[in-house]
Amino acid sequence: MKAMRKRIPALALAAVVSGSVLAGNPDRAGSAGATQLLINPWARSSGWALANTSSLRGVESMFGNVAGLAHTRKTELVFSTTRWLEGSDTKINALGFGQKLGESSVIGISVMTMSYGDLPVTTVNQPEGGLGTFSPRSSNIGLSYAKEFSNSIYGGIQLKMVSESIANVRSQGMCFDAGIHYVTGPTDNVHFGINLRNVGPPMRFTGDGLAVQGLLTSGSDQLTLEQRSERFELPSQLNIGAAYDFHFTELSRLTVAGNFTSNAFTRDQFTLGAEFAFKKMFHLRAGYMYEDGITNDEERVTVFTGPAAGLSVDLPFGSEKASAIAFDYGYRATNPFSGVHSIGVRISL
């Protein structure tokens, strides 16, 4: 009975998530907004195209499966910078922090910002610019809580604040993520995960940029009219993943992982990936993301072409070598542009 009570939170979340998988509507493809919520800003998990949603651990799990935050040993701090679609002048910076509380609870905070460079200000009368520049901005801030319910079941939830803005128009909203992680096997080498992301109310743009000034028919008084923008939905998605660890020796490990992503506003995706680790210090990864039409330039509806690769170097320190500083790199192939390059630094105490 005690074991059953520990499983109730996970089973309840699984029921909610399973019901949400039927909420997608292919007729709405491309109509969602705030799509930066779908961008993975972390270098390590990008190296195998986020195939490891079922085995994510620590701060990076706040994007892929927040339940993995419960595996934080004590304190973890991660910074990552990404050159998004090399050649587009778009940059992404992300900072994440996780802290264990007590024996089984972990809290975390993550911040992701996107900058698109300086764009010229144009008007109807001056379409060529010459009026200065403005800088669009997008940001996501996440507050997370994860808990170990038993030796096998971990769960987590995240509340996210979303913001998009230009000089005189902006939009703000909120959404949440929820996930579970199940570990089994003789050496805890079998992983299953399920994660529901970006569930929240619609957003809408507001600001002075949507106002129009004109004169009344009398010609003596000026009138300002504010145009209302249409509401837009958030790009919700469901991830279901599994992974298996092959421990060849005490020094080497190979993890094979797969993930299925059900998108409410884009095509569903299947991802496969593998990671080889040696001495828990050197990690090599590769992955491939597939969706309908991705191998055909005329039918593909995503900039990604499928392949991903990455590597990490973890340098342990401390009296018991339990703490580490790590350097991560991840790459995803795209067409057009010259790929997505992510570099990260992590400190685990």
C-alpha positions in Angstrom: 0.0 0.0 0.0 2.9 2.4 0.8 4.4 1.7 -2.6 1.1 2.4 -4.3 0.7 5.8 -2.6 4.1 6.7 -3.9 3.0 6.0 -7.4 -0.3 7.9 -7.2 1.2 11.3 -8.2 3.0 9.8 -11.2 -0.1 7.8 -12.3 -2.3 10.9 -12.1 0.1 13.0 -14.2 0.3 10.2 -16.8 -3.5 10.2 -17.1 -3.6 14.0 -17.6 -0.8 13.8 -20.2 -2.3 10.8 -22.0 -5.6 12.7 -22.5 -3.8 15.7 -23.9 -2.2 13.8 -26.7 -5.6 13.9 -28.6 -5.7 17.7 -28.4 -3.7 18.4 -31.5 -5.3 19.7 -34.7 -3.3 19.5 -37.9 -5.5 22.1 -39.5 -3.9 24.7 -37.2 -0.4 23.9 -38.3 1.8 27.1 -38.2 -0.8 29.2 -36.4 0.8 29.1 -32.9 3.0 32.0 -31.5 5.8 32.2 -28.9 7.6 29.5 -30.8 10.8 30.2 -29.0 9.4 27.9 -26.3 10.3 25.1 -28.7 14.0 26.0 -28.9 16.4 24.0 -26.8 19.0 26.5 -25.5 21.3 23.9 -23.8 24.4 22.5 -25.5 24.6 19.0 -24.0 21.1 17.8 -24.9 21.3 19.5 -28.3 24.1 17.3 -29.2 21.7 14.4 -29.7 18.7 16.4 -30.8 17.0 15.9 -27.4 16.5 12.2 -27.9 17.3 11.8 -24.2 14.1 13.3 -22.7 13.7 10.1 -20.6 17.2 10.3 -19.1 17.8 14.0 -18.7 19.3 15.0 -15.3 20.0 18.3 -13.7 19.4 21.8 -14.9 19.0 20.9 -18.6 16.0 18.8 -17.8 14.0 22.0 -17.2 13.6 22.2 -21.0 13.3 18.5 -22.0 11.6 16.9 -19.0 11.4 18.8 -15.7 11.2 15.6 -13.7 15.0 15.1 -14.3 15.7 18.1 -12.1 15.1 15.8 -9.1 18.4 14.0 -9.9 20.4 17.1 -9.0 23.0 16.0 -6.5 23.3 19.2 -4.6 23.9 22.4 -6.6 24.2 22.9 -10.3 24.8 26.1 -12.4 24.8 26.1 -16.2 25.4 28.8 -18.8 25.0 28.2 -22.5 25.2 30.4 -25.5 23.9 29.5 -29.0 24.4 30.9 -32.4 21.0 30.2 -33.8 20.9 29.5 -37.5 24.4 30.7 -38.2 24.3 33.7 -40.5 21.1 35.1 -39.2 22.7 37.2 -36.4 20.3 35.5 -33.9 21.9 34.7 -30.5 20.5 32.8 -27.5 21.8 33.0 -24.0 20.5 30.7 -21.2 21.3 30.5 -17.5 20.0 27.8 -15.2 20.3 27.0 -11.5 19.2 24.0 -9.5 19.4 23.5 -5.7 18.5 20.4 -3.7 16.3 21.0 -0.7 16.2 18.2 2.0 16.4 14.6 0.9 14.2 14.5 -2.1 13.1 17.9 -3.4 14.9 20.3 -5.9 14.0 23.8 -7.0 15.3 25.4 -10.1 15.2 28.6 -12.2 16.1 29.1 -15.8 16.3 32.2 -18.0 16.5 32.2 -21.8 16.9 35.3 -23.9 17.0 35.7 -27.7 18.3 38.7 -29.6 17.9 39.2 -33.3 20.3 42.1 -34.0 19.4 45.6 -34.9 16.7 46.1 -37.5 16.0 49.4 -39.4 12.9 51.4 -38.6 10.7 51.9 -41.6 7.4 53.6 -42.3 5.0 53.9 -45.2 6.5 57.2 -46.2 10.1 56.0 -45.6 10.2 52.3 -46.6 14.0 52.4 -47.0 14.6 53.3 -43.4 17.0 56.0 -42.2 15.0 56.5 -39.0 17.2 54.5 -36.7 17.0 50.9 -35.6 15.2 48.7 -33.1 16.0 45.4 -31.4 13.3 42.7 -31.0 13.6 40.6 -27.9 12.2 37.3 -26.7 12.6 35.7 -23.2 11.4 32.8 -21.1 11.8 32.5 -17.4 11.0 29.2 -15.7 10.5 28.3 -12.0 10.7 24.6 -11.4 10.1 22.1 -8.6 10.9 18.4 -8.8 10.7 15.6 -6.3 11.8 12.0 -5.9 8.7 10.0 -4.9 10.6 6.7 -4.7 13.8 5.1 -5.9 12.1 4.6 -9.3 9.7 7.5 -9.8 10.5 11.2 -10.1 8.2 14.0 -11.0 8.4 17.7 -11.7 6.4 20.8 -12.7 7.5 24.2 -14.1 5.8 27.6 -14.4 7.1 29.7 -17.3 6.7 33.4 -18.0 7.0 34.3 -21.7 7.7 37.7 -23.2 8.1 39.0 -26.8 8.7 42.7 -27.6 9.8 45.3 -30.1 10.1 49.1 -29.5 6.4 49.8 -29.1 4.6 46.4 -29.1 4.9 43.5 -26.6 3.2 40.4 -25.5 3.4 38.5 -22.2 2.0 35.2 -21.0 2.4 32.2 -18.7 2.3 28.5 -19.2 3.4 25.3 -17.4 5.3 22.0 -18.0 4.9 18.8 -16.1 6.8 15.5 -16.4 7.6 12.2 -14.9 10.7 10.0 -15.0 10.6 6.2 -14.3 13.9 4.3 -13.7 14.1 0.5 -13.5 16.5 -2.4 -14.4 19.1 -4.3 -12.4 21.4 -1.2 -12.3 18.9 1.5 -12.9 19.8 1.4 -16.5 16.3 1.5 -18.1 14.6 4.9 -18.3 11.1 6.0 -19.3 9.9 9.6 -19.4 6.8 11.5 -20.4 6.6 15.3 -20.5 3.8 17.8 -21.3 5.1 21.3 -22.3 3.8 24.8 -22.9 0.3 24.5 -21.7 -1.3 27.9 -21.0 -3.9 30.5 -22.0 -3.6 32.4 -25.4 -1.4 35.5 -25.7 -2.0 38.8 -27.4 0.1 41.7 -28.5 -0.5 45.2 -27.1 1.2 48.6 -27.3 1.3 52.0 -28.9 2.5 50.4 -32.1 -1.0 49.1 -32.7 -2.6 52.7 -32.4 -3.5 54.8 -35.4 -4.0 58.5 -35.3 -6.4 60.4 -37.6 -8.6 63.4 -37.9 -12.4 63.6 -37.4 -14.5 64.6 -40.4 -14.6 68.1 -39.1 -10.9 68.3 -39.5 -10.3 70.0 -36.2 -9.9 67.2 -33.7 -7.4 64.4 -33.7 -8.5 60.8 -32.8 -6.4 57.9 -31.7 -7.7 54.4 -32.5 -6.2 51.3 -30.9 -6.3 48.1 -33.0 -6.7 44.9 -31.2 -4.4 42.0 -32.3 -5.8 38.5 -32.6 -5.0 36.1 -29.8 -2.6 33.3 -30.5 -2.1 29.9 -28.9 1.1 28.6 -27.4 2.9 25.7 -29.1 2.1 22.9 -26.7 3.7 19.5 -27.2 3.9 16.0 -25.6 7.2 14.0 -25.4 7.4 10.3 -24.7 10.9 8.8 -24.4 12.9 5.7 -23.4 16.6 5.1 -22.9 18.9 2.1 -22.1 22.3 2.2 -20.6 24.9 -0.4 -21.7 27.7 -0.6 -19.0 30.5 -2.4 -20.8 33.0 -1.8 -17.9 33.3 0.5 -14.9 34.9 3.0 -17.2 32.7 3.0 -20.3 29.0 3.4 -21.0 26.8 3.6 -24.1 23.3 5.0 -23.8 20.8 4.6 -26.6 17.7 6.8 -26.5 14.6 7.5 -28.5 11.8 10.1 -28.2 8.4 10.7 -29.8 7.2 14.3 -29.9 3.5 15.1 -30.6 3.2 18.7 -31.6 -0.2 20.5 -31.5 0.8 22.9 -34.3 3.5 21.2 -36.3 4.3 17.8 -37.5 5.1 15.0 -35.1 8.7 14.0 -34.7 10.8 10.9 -33.9 14.3 11.2 -32.5 17.0 8.6 -32.0 20.3 9.2 -30.4 23.3 7.7 -28.6 25.9 8.8 -26.1 29.3 7.2 -25.4 30.9 8.1 -22.1 34.5 7.2 -21.0 35.6 7.5 -17.3 32.6 9.8 -16.8 34.8 12.5 -18.2 34.6 12.3 -22.0 31.2 12.1 -23.8 30.4 11.8 -27.5 26.9 12.1 -28.8 25.0 11.9 -32.1 21.3 12.0 -32.9 18.8 12.2 -35.7 15.4 13.8 -35.7 12.8 12.7 -38.3 9.5 14.1 -39.3 7.4 13.6 -42.4 9.0 15.3 -45.5 12.3 16.1 -43.7 14.4 14.3 -46.4 12.8 16.3 -49.3 13.8 19.9 -49.7 10.4 20.7 -51.3 8.3 19.0 -48.6 10.3 19.9 -45.5 8.6 22.4 -43.3 11.4 22.8 -40.7 14.9 24.4 -41.1 16.4 21.3 -39.5 17.6 18.5 -41.7 17.9 15.8 -39.0 21.5 15.2 -37.9 22.9 16.4 -34.6 26.3 15.8 -32.8 28.1 17.0 -29.7 30.7 16.3 -27.1 31.5 17.2 -23.5 34.5 17.2 -21.2 33.8 16.8 -17.4 36.6 17.7 -15.1 36.0 16.5 -11.5 37.4 18.3 -8.5 37.1 18.2 -4.7 38.3 15.8 -2.1 36.0 12.9 -3.3 35.9 14.1 -7.0 32.2 14.4 -6.6 32.1 17.9 -8.0 32.8 18.8 -11.6 33.1 21.6 -14.1 32.1 20.6 -17.6 32.3 22.1 -21.1 29.7 21.2 -23.6 29.3 21.6 -27.4 26.3 20.8 -29.5 25.6 21.1 -33.3 22.4 20.7 -35.3 22.4 20.7 -39.1 20.1 23.1 -41.0 19.2 24.1 -44.5 19.3 27.0 -45.2 21.8 28.7 -42.9 24.9 27.1 -41.5 23.5 25.1 -38.6 22.9 25.8 -34.9 26.0 25.9 -32.6 25.7 25.7 -28.8 28.5 26.1 -26.2 27.9 25.5 -22.5 29.7 25.6 -19.2 28.3 23.7 -16.1 29.4 23.6 -12.5 28.1 20.7 -10.4 28.8 20.7 -6.6 
